[in-house]
């Protein structure tokens, strides 16, 4: 009973936050994407945030759509089925392709092509040719062969 109530409350919080982000702040976030409660989304230029289907942003991650020092206000895109790790920072104007995993603590300063894993400061590609599924979970080679 308590587990069912907790799950209901969790789904309610997700729905309310989604409505706040998309209806009030005018962010472009796919309904199937998940934004962790600890994720910080830029509120200076909220219309510049674009997050694709089945992507997930972990706690502590930051997504910027403005750069105060340079006076920039840009669109920042995260593709479909991506995972943005804990405490990762996505700088303003960056385009992240589909099926990308951004490692925890990475600082993404440039565009990232689809189907790769990036990590570090600044973020660099450490593996290419990957496939992900819902919320950026990596698909193992075994799973691909038997799908």
C-alpha positions as a printed Julia matrix, in Angstrom:
147×3 Matrix{Float64}:
  0.0     0.0     0.0
  2.73    2.49    0.97
  4.71    1.54   -2.14
  1.7     2.27   -4.36
  1.15    5.66   -2.68
  4.83    6.55   -3.07
  4.71    5.63   -6.78
  1.55    7.7    -7.27
  3.19   10.73   -5.61
  6.33   10.28   -7.73
  4.3    10.21  -10.95
  2.28   13.21   -9.8
  5.45   15.23   -9.11
  6.85   14.29  -12.56
  3.59   15.4   -14.22
  3.41   18.71  -12.33
  7.07   19.54  -13.07
  6.58   18.71  -16.74
  3.62   21.08  -16.93
  5.61   23.82  -15.18
  8.59   23.44  -17.53
  6.59   23.23  -20.75
  3.52   25.41  -20.13
  4.82   28.12  -17.81
  8.54   28.27  -18.69
  7.93   27.3   -22.37
 10.76   24.74  -22.48
 10.69   22.17  -25.3
 10.85   18.91  -23.36
  9.49   15.64  -24.73
  6.75   14.11  -22.57
  8.73   10.85  -22.33
 11.92   12.61  -21.09
 12.78   12.56  -17.38
 14.34   15.51  -15.58
 15.75   14.67  -12.16
 14.6    16.9    -9.31
 18.25   17.95   -8.8
 18.77   19.02  -12.43
 19.14   22.76  -12.96
 17.64   24.13  -16.15
 18.54   27.67  -17.25
 15.72   30.02  -16.36
 17.25   33.1   -18.04
 16.42   31.74  -21.52
 14.06   28.81  -20.82
 12.7    28.67  -24.39
 16.2    27.66  -25.49
 16.03   24.26  -23.79
 15.18   21.34  -26.09
 15.22   17.76  -24.73
 14.28   14.77  -26.9
 12.2    11.65  -26.31
 13.25    9.19  -23.61
 16.26   11.24  -22.46
 17.26   11.5   -18.8
 19.12   14.2   -16.87
 20.61   13.05  -13.58
 20.75   15.01  -10.34
 23.17   17.92  -10.27
 23.37   18.29  -14.04
 23.11   21.83  -15.41
 21.85   22.87  -18.83
 22.67   26.42  -19.88
 21.0    28.45  -22.62
 22.77   31.75  -21.99
 26.29   33.04  -21.46
 26.26   36.25  -19.45
 29.91   37.19  -20.17
 29.47   37.06  -23.94
 25.85   38.21  -23.98
 24.7    35.03  -25.74
 21.21   33.55  -25.66
 21.2    30.26  -27.58
 19.25   27.08  -28.05
 20.71   24.0   -26.37
 19.6    20.65  -27.78
 19.71   17.19  -26.21
 18.68   14.41  -28.6
 16.6    11.29  -28.11
 17.51    8.5   -25.68
 20.39   10.42  -24.12
 21.74   10.22  -20.58
 23.23   13.3   -18.93
 25.25   12.15  -15.91
 25.28   13.6   -12.42
 26.93   17.01  -12.15
 27.51   17.25  -15.91
 27.34   20.74  -17.39
 25.97   21.41  -20.87
 27.05   24.86  -22.04
 24.8    27.19  -24.03
 24.39   26.58  -27.74
 25.55   22.95  -27.64
 23.82   20.3   -29.76
 23.94   16.75  -28.42
 22.93   14.06  -30.91
 20.73   11.02  -30.31
 21.89    8.03  -28.24
 24.59    9.96  -26.36
 25.85    9.3   -22.84
 27.47   12.25  -21.08
 29.62   11.04  -18.19
 29.22   12.37  -14.67
 31.03   15.66  -14.12
 31.67   16.22  -17.84
 31.62   19.76  -19.17
 30.23   19.79  -22.7
 31.47   22.87  -24.57
 31.04   21.7   -28.19
 28.51   19.77  -30.26
 28.44   16.0   -29.75
 27.55   13.64  -32.62
 25.04   10.81  -32.18
 25.91    7.34  -30.83
 28.83    8.08  -28.55
 29.97    8.43  -24.95
 31.7    11.61  -23.81
 33.49   12.42  -20.57
 35.95   14.89  -19.09
 36.59   18.61  -18.94
 36.18   19.62  -21.67
 34.12   16.6   -22.72
 35.76   14.38  -25.33
 34.46   11.32  -27.16
 35.69    8.17  -25.42
 33.59    5.63  -27.33
 31.71    5.73  -30.64
 29.15    3.51  -32.33
 27.03    2.83  -29.26
 23.29    2.31  -29.1
 21.08    3.32  -26.21
 17.54    2.59  -25.23
 15.07    4.42  -22.98
 16.69    7.02  -20.7
 20.09    6.51  -22.29
 20.75    3.01  -21.0
 23.45    1.43  -23.14
 22.46   -1.55  -25.26
 24.94   -4.4   -24.87
 26.32   -6.15  -27.96
 24.53   -9.3   -26.78
 21.19   -7.43  -26.68
 21.75   -6.09  -30.22
 22.47   -9.55  -31.65
 19.37  -11.1   -30.07
 16.92   -8.24  -30.66
